[in-house]
Amino acid sequence: MIFLPIGFFGQLICLLIVLPLWFSAKLPWKRLKAIIISCGVMFALLFLINWIAFKSPSLIYLSNNIHWLFFYGDYGIFGKNVITNVKTSNNEFTYPFFMAPTNFHFLSGYLWGGNVDTSCLYTIKPTDSSISYISIVSDDFASIPGVAQNHTLYLYYTKNWYCLSSDVVTNTTYITIKIFLMVMIVSLLASTTSSVQLTFAIEDILTPLKYLKVPVNEWSMTISIAIRFVPSLLEESQKILKAQASRGVDFSNGNFKDKIKAIVSLVVPMFSVAFHKADDLANAMEARSYNPRYSRTRYRSYSIKWYQWIFFLFITILLGFMITFTAFNCVFAPFSWVEAITVLG
């Protein structure tokens, strides 16, 4: 559900589902705080990249192609910069500021450090290099008098080097929340499910692939071993970190070159320890005559409770609603044009 373009409203629904699960699992606050801090660092990095790379206005969309949900007024869904006039090379036509069932394009959002000509659209392509533009095919403007079909309309805007579009802030926040939700769900799964249970679950889910001659048992065992290696490798990394620090390696201070050398002194022993552990595990499995192609029995038998089926049914129905909203370009009006940017952008 998180991977769908569900917008901020869908993310809010996901958060309202994940947070009670997090607190019911009695996970420590420190882990949640660490996730929030790491996502904050990710937000700063993504914001800087988008600020440098994206310098155009926020959003242009067709009003009749969007299905607004919970609509609460004519003036409550658009941003400040809204195209209310349409100008051709000969005539100028003015249209009222409300959502009408016509093929109008609307420009929503803000452009700090730049200027968007929101009063008109032109049919002449700009020649000034300092002026940027967005081209719009006039087939969508067939209902506008004076604009012939198969023409191209141009929206002008100027920008400075420090120009900041509201699209940068909106999309950066949207992606950061998406990453935050994914990390929370993965942490919740890893903290409440043992590696054995997870292996059996993966094997059961992939069972239909056995009919296609896919080695499901080998895949599940490989995933299980990889999951079991994570905590042991983290423990070994702490030991290596302390050992290198006792030898005089400084991981905090120094210039960029010194920090690269310090990281290399940590990474190389980590690879060596990982290969040694993998070799020891392979020898142990061969000594026990392990063969993934043999049929294996289970010591524990897991069953699904009735309330788990109810929760699974609830999540499945919610996923179906989200897919439907995404397919029909449904936008939740309480979040205004910010929701339209994330869903349609």
N, C-alpha and C positions, 0 to 999 in steps of 0.2 A: 504493500500500500504506500509506503514511504517513497518508493521509486517512481510512483505516478506523479504527473504534474497536477497535484491536488490543490495547490495554492495554500495560503496561510490558514484558511478555514479548515481544510483537511488536515494540515499539520497540527492545528489546535485539537482536533478530535483525536489524532494519534497520541498527542501528549497527555490528554485526559485519560487515555487507556493505559499508557506506559507508566505514568507516575504512580497510580495506585498499586500496580504490580511491583514497582520498585520498592515502595514503602512496606507492602505486605511481605516482601522477601526479607525485610529487616537488613538491608544492605547499609553499610556505614555512610554517613554524610561526607566523609573525607573523599570517598570514591566519586560521589556525585560532584563534589566541589572540584576535584581534579579534572573531571570530564568537562565541566563548564569552563575552567581556565584554559584547557587545551583547545576547546572550540573557540574561545575568545582570541587566542593566538591565530587560529585558522581564519577567523573573521578579519583580523587586521591584515593578514597576508593576501587574502582574496580581495579585500577592499582596495588595497594598493594596486594589485594587478588589474582589476577592472577599471579603476580610476585612470590608469595610464592608457589602457587599451580602448575604452569606450567613451566616445565624446559626442554622441548623437542624442536627439530628444528621446523621451521615454517610450512612448507607445502610440502607434496609430492602428486603429481597428475599425471594423464595420459594426455599426451599432445594431443592425438587425441580425448579425451572426452570433450575437451573444445572448444567452438566456440568463437574465438577472434573477437571482433568488432573494427573497425577502426584500423586495424593492420598497423604499420608504420615502420617495419624493423625487420630483423632477430635478432638484438642484443638489441632490446628495450623493451622486455617484461619479462626478467628473472632477478633475483637478482644475487649477486656475487657468492654465493655457488651453483653451478650447476653441476650435475653429468654428466661428459663427458666420463668417462670410466666405463666399466662394467667388473668386474673380477670374474671369477669362481675359483674353486679349482685347475684347470689345465691350463686354458688359460685366456688371457686378450685381450679384444677387445676395441678399441677406436672409438668413434663416433663423428662427427662434432658438433659444438655448434650452432645449429639452430633448429627451430621448424619443424620437419619432420612428415609426416603422418604415424608414427609408434607407437608402444606401449611402448614408453620410459617413465619412471618416472623421474620427475625433482624435485630437492630440491631447493626451493626458500626461500629467507629471510636471516636473520642474527642470530647469536647466540653469544652475548657478554658474556664473562666469561665462554665460553665453546668451544669445538672444534668438528667439524663434518668432518669425513673422506669423502670428496666429490670426491675422485679419483676412488673409486671402491665399489662394492657390493660383499658380501661374502655369500657363501652357508653354512658356518659353524657357528653355534650359539656361541656367545662369552661366555666364562666362567669367565672372570675377573669381579668381582662385581663392580669395579669402572667404567666399560664401560657399557653404556646403548645402546640400539639398537631399531630399528624399523623393524619389519618383513614385508616382501612383498611377496605375493604369486606369483610364477613364471609363472602362466597361462597368466599373462599380458605381460610376456617377451618371448612369444612363438616365436617371430621373431628374437630373439637374438641367434646367434650361440653358441653352447657349454652349454646352459642352458636348461636342460630338464624340461618338464612340471611336475606339482605336487611337485616341489621342493619349498623350502622357502628361500628367499634371505634376508640378514640382513644388515642393514645400521648402522655403528658404530658411536657413538658420546660420548664425555665425557663432564662433566659439573661440575662447582663449586657451592657452596651454594648461591652465589650472581649472578648466571647465569641469564641473561635476554634474552629472545627470542623476536624476532621482532613480533611474533604472539601475545605476551602480549600487546604490544603498539598498534598494528593494531586492535585487537578485542576490547580492552578497548575504543579506540577512536570511533570505529564503534557503540558499544552499547551506549556510552554517547551521540553521535549525534542522535541515535534513540530515547533515552529518551528525549533529547532536543526538537525534532520535536513533540513528543507526548504531552509534556507539553505545547508547543506553541499552538498546535491545540486545546487542551482542554481549555486553557486560552482564545483563540480567540472565541471559541463557547460560553463559559460562559459569556464573556464580551459583546457580540453582540446579544445574544438571551435571551429573558426573560424566566422566569420559566414557564409561561403559554404557550408560543410558543413551548418551549421544550417539555412540557407535551403533547400538541396536536400532535407534530411531532412523539414522541415515540408511542403514541396511534395509529396514522395512519400507522406507519411502522409495528406495531405488529398486525394490523387488520386481516391478514390472519389466525392468530392463534386462532381467535374466532371460526372458523369452527372446531377446535380441542378441543373445550370447555375450552380454556385457559382464565382465568380472566384478559383480557388485560386492562380493565378499572381500576381494582384494582392495577395492576402493574404500570400503568402510574401515578396514583394518589400517590402511595407510592414513586415513583421516584421524582415526583414533590415536595412532602412534604420534602423529604430528601434534595433536592437542595435548597429549601427555608430556611431550617434550618441552612445551612452552614454560611451565613453572620451573622445571629443573634447569633449563637454560637461563631463565631469569636469576635463579639462585647462583648459578655458576658465574654469571656476569657480575653479580655483586662481589663475589669472591675475587674475581680477576681485577675488578675496579679497586678493591682495597689493596690487593697485592701490588698493583702497579703504582698506586699512590704511595705505598711504603717504600718503593724504589725511587721515589722522587718525581714521578710523572704528575704534572699539574694539569687537571682537566678544566679548571675554571679561568685561570689567568693566562696571559701571553697573547701574541698576535695570531693571525689566522693560520699561518704556517705551523706554529707550535700546537695549535688546537688540532690541526689535521694529523700531526704526528701522534698526539695523545689518543685520538680516536683510532688510529691504525694499531696502536699498541693494545687497544681493547678488542678490536674486531678480529685480528689475526688469531689470538688465543681462543676466542669464541668459536671460530670455524674449526680449529683443531679439536676442541672439546666436543663439538657437535658430531664431527666425523668419528671420533673415538667412541662416543656413546652409540652411534648408529652401527658401528662395527661390532661392538659388544652385544647389542640387541640382536643383530643378525646371527651371530654365533650361538646365542642362547636359544633362539627360535629353531635353528637347525639342529641343535642338540636335543630338542624336544620333539623333533620330527614334525614340525609344523608344515602343513600343506594347505593353502587356502582353497584348493579345489575339492577337498574332502567335505562332506556334509558334517556340520558341527551342531551339537546340542547346546542348550542354554541352561545355565545354573538357575537363573531367575526368570520368571514369567511375568511380564508387565501387562497390565490390563488398563483400559481407559474407563474412567469413572463417568457417571451420567452428567455431572456438572461440567466436566471437561468437554463433553460433546456439546453441551449448551453454549459454552464459551466459544468453541470452535465454530458453531453454527452462526453465532452473533458476528464473529470476525469475518466469516465468509459472506454474510449478507452485507455487511458494511463495505467490504471490498467490492462487491457487485455494484453498490450505490456509487462508490467513488469512480469505478470504471465508467459507469453510465454518465456521471457528471462530466468526466473528462472527455468522453466521446461526443457529447452534445454541447461542448463549450459552455458549461454552466459556470456562472460566476456569482459568488455570494456578495450581494451589494453592501452589507455592513462594512466590508473591508475596502470599498470604493475601488478606484482604478488600480490600487496596489495589488488587489487580487487578480485583476485582468492582466496585469503585467506578468505575473508568475504563471498564470494558467495558459495564456495565449502567447506570451513572448517566446 
